Amino acid sequence: MTSLNFAIIGCGGITLQNHLPGLALCPDSKVVALCDTDPATLERARQQTGVTVTSTRYEEIVRRDEVHAVIIATPNFTHAPIALAAIAHGKHVLCEKPLALNAADAQAMADAADHAGVRHMTAFTYRFVPAMRYLRDLVQRGDLGQPYHYRSCRLQDWGTRNLGWRQVKQLAGTGELGDMLSHRIDFAHLLVGPMKRLVANTRNLTPVRGGAPNDTEDWVGLLAEFQCGASGVLESSKLASGRNESWRSLDSVEINGSERSFVFITGQWDRLQTGKAGGPGLETLPVPRACWTWPGSPRDPSLGDPLVSFRYDQAWEFVDAIRNQRPCVPTFHDGARAQAVMDAAVRSAETKQWVDLRARS
Ligand SMILES: NC(=O)c1ccc[n+]([C@@H]2O[C@H](COP(=O)([O-])OP(=O)(O)OC[C@H]3O[C@@H](n4cnc5c(N)ncnc54)[C@H](O)[C@@H]3O)[C@@H](O)[C@H]2O)c1
């Protein structure tokens, strides 16, 4: 088997937490080049990985012949130009979410990747939580019946600290909407299908964070009608004081259908709650062991913290899709679909109106 060579563009938080450990588990796959505009971050990544090909300019990295695939883990405003440059050089691309600053750019990325015949993947990492994967399987085989309601709630306590590029609209696009709600919009598409129209509101309760201006929202609420007739309520906040952060805080999805309800909570990666229509209430449904890792993943689910290590399966999915020349799960098209909902939410919050979503193929 020939070795797959990866370049990492952006060597900050998520690269250290997800991408490097994920790739390290994939056989015959290695990181051969690193890029970061911050020389100190680049040097730390070089020392940590031993990778000697480094640059502060992505243009120098994406054109290298030995690089087969690129992982983009930079601030949101750079995703589209970096991805388009990598695609133009025939590289497969895994790009962090939100895919771009708007749906037009995200769609252009998806179209360019399709046209070039390269693999493309959006890092909707929470699809890889075993309980979410199992829930998707159960809904697909019809256990839910006709979908009635989709509900997601992401509540974290980020206080008023400085968030760097994340609190600058020009660099991040949006705040909580792109940062956290984008994953839950993707879940909604996965479980219920496309939305028909929505109305949304956003709030910025911290115009100054850590002494610097913040022009992004801390809270977003979205009410949706799906094409299938189901309704959706999605809420996400950085200001749920006392709830802590990350997987220690609340991240829940509830879906109610004609046959059953299911409840998914990221922190409870190995179980769902479910109840039958007319039944006595919710009970625990364990996630079968076969779903504890992504199909084919070499990861041992008993090693490490399972609430961290499920994220490593994302790299495996990218590698496996490249090797088997099949579409990644999820693709840039999934990223663009979520981006269209984000654009509509921004427009709705600005105009105080319902916004229709264009039917997409
Ligand atoms: N999938 C997930 O669960 C998840 C989790 C966290 C972050 N993210 C996403 O990952 C991306 C990065 O987030 P982060 O938390 O790692 O941010 P970060 O600030 O920790 O790291 C970003 C790095 O990119 C570098 N950079 C900036 N511009 C660059 C450029 N043009 N070329 C090369 N390097 C550049 C910065 O110097 C920094 O080191 C964001 O899009 C974010 O939304 C996704």
Ligand as a Chemical Component Dictionary entry (heavy atoms), coordinates in Angstrom:
data_LIG
# 
_chem_comp.id                   LIG 
_chem_comp.type                 NON-POLYMER 
_chem_comp.pdbx_formal_charge   0 
_chem_comp.three_letter_code    LIG 
# 
loop_
_chem_comp_atom.comp_id 
_chem_comp_atom.atom_id 
_chem_comp_atom.alt_atom_id 
_chem_comp_atom.type_symbol 
_chem_comp_atom.charge 
_chem_comp_atom.model_Cartn_x 
_chem_comp_atom.model_Cartn_y 
_chem_comp_atom.model_Cartn_z 
_chem_comp_atom.pdbx_ordinal 
LIG N1  N1  N 0  -14.524 20.353 14.235 1  
LIG C1  C1  C 0  -14.486 20.813 15.478 2  
LIG O1  O1  O 0  -15.023 20.223 16.398 3  
LIG C2  C2  C 0  -13.703 22.083 15.751 4  
LIG C3  C3  C 0  -13.266 22.405 17.047 5  
LIG C4  C4  C 0  -12.497 23.563 17.218 6  
LIG C5  C5  C 0  -12.194 24.371 16.122 7  
LIG N2  N2  N 1  -12.677 24.053 14.895 8  
LIG C6  C6  C 0  -12.372 24.891 13.720 9  
LIG O2  O2  O 0  -10.985 24.765 13.412 10 
LIG C7  C7  C 0  -10.471 25.984 12.895 11 
LIG C8  C8  C 0  -9.283  26.411 13.736 12 
LIG O3  O3  O 0  -9.690  26.550 15.088 13 
LIG P1  P1  P 0  -8.617  26.486 16.289 14 
LIG O4  O4  O 0  -9.419  26.422 17.533 15 
LIG O5  O5  O -1 -7.622  25.423 16.040 16 
LIG O6  O6  O 0  -7.952  27.935 16.142 17 
LIG P2  P2  P 0  -6.500  28.370 16.613 18 
LIG O7  O7  O 0  -6.526  29.857 16.664 19 
LIG O8  O8  O 0  -6.119  27.620 17.870 20 
LIG O9  O9  O 0  -5.543  27.858 15.446 21 
LIG C9  C9  C 0  -5.568  28.421 14.150 22 
LIG C10 C10 C 0  -4.137  28.492 13.649 23 
LIG O10 O10 O 0  -4.141  28.911 12.283 24 
LIG C11 C11 C 0  -3.028  29.791 12.080 25 
LIG N3  N3  N 0  -3.310  30.602 10.886 26 
LIG C12 C12 C 0  -4.055  31.730 10.764 27 
LIG N4  N4  N 0  -4.105  32.127 9.472  28 
LIG C13 C13 C 0  -3.381  31.227 8.758  29 
LIG C14 C14 C 0  -3.056  31.089 7.372  30 
LIG N5  N5  N 0  -3.523  31.945 6.457  31 
LIG N6  N6  N 0  -2.243  30.059 7.011  32 
LIG C15 C15 C 0  -1.774  29.194 7.917  33 
LIG N7  N7  N 0  -2.048  29.271 9.257  34 
LIG C16 C16 C 0  -2.852  30.268 9.663  35 
LIG C17 C17 C 0  -2.936  30.579 13.383 36 
LIG O11 O11 O 0  -1.660  31.154 13.552 37 
LIG C18 C18 C 0  -3.267  29.485 14.423 38 
LIG O12 O12 O 0  -2.080  28.859 14.881 39 
LIG C19 C19 C 0  -11.662 26.958 12.901 40 
LIG O13 O13 O 0  -12.258 26.979 11.636 41 
LIG C20 C20 C 0  -12.611 26.370 13.921 42 
LIG O14 O14 O 0  -13.969 26.703 13.686 43 
LIG C21 C21 C 0  -13.411 22.928 14.689 44 
# 
loop_
_chem_comp_bond.comp_id 
_chem_comp_bond.atom_id_1 
_chem_comp_bond.atom_id_2 
_chem_comp_bond.value_order 
_chem_comp_bond.pdbx_ordinal 
LIG N1  C1  SING 1  
LIG C1  O1  DOUB 2  
LIG C1  C2  SING 3  
LIG C2  C3  SING 4  
LIG C2  C21 DOUB 5  
LIG C3  C4  DOUB 6  
LIG C4  C5  SING 7  
LIG C5  N2  DOUB 8  
LIG N2  C6  SING 9  
LIG N2  C21 SING 10 
LIG C6  O2  SING 11 
LIG C6  C20 SING 12 
LIG O2  C7  SING 13 
LIG C7  C8  SING 14 
LIG C7  C19 SING 15 
LIG C8  O3  SING 16 
LIG O3  P1  SING 17 
LIG P1  O4  DOUB 18 
LIG P1  O5  SING 19 
LIG P1  O6  SING 20 
LIG O6  P2  SING 21 
LIG P2  O7  DOUB 22 
LIG P2  O8  SING 23 
LIG P2  O9  SING 24 
LIG O9  C9  SING 25 
LIG C9  C10 SING 26 
LIG C10 O10 SING 27 
LIG C10 C18 SING 28 
LIG O10 C11 SING 29 
LIG C11 N3  SING 30 
LIG C11 C17 SING 31 
LIG N3  C12 SING 32 
LIG N3  C16 SING 33 
LIG C12 N4  DOUB 34 
LIG N4  C13 SING 35 
LIG C13 C14 SING 36 
LIG C13 C16 DOUB 37 
LIG C14 N5  SING 38 
LIG C14 N6  DOUB 39 
LIG N6  C15 SING 40 
LIG C15 N7  DOUB 41 
LIG N7  C16 SING 42 
LIG C17 O11 SING 43 
LIG C17 C18 SING 44 
LIG C18 O12 SING 45 
LIG C19 O13 SING 46 
LIG C19 C20 SING 47 
LIG C20 O14 SING 48 
# 
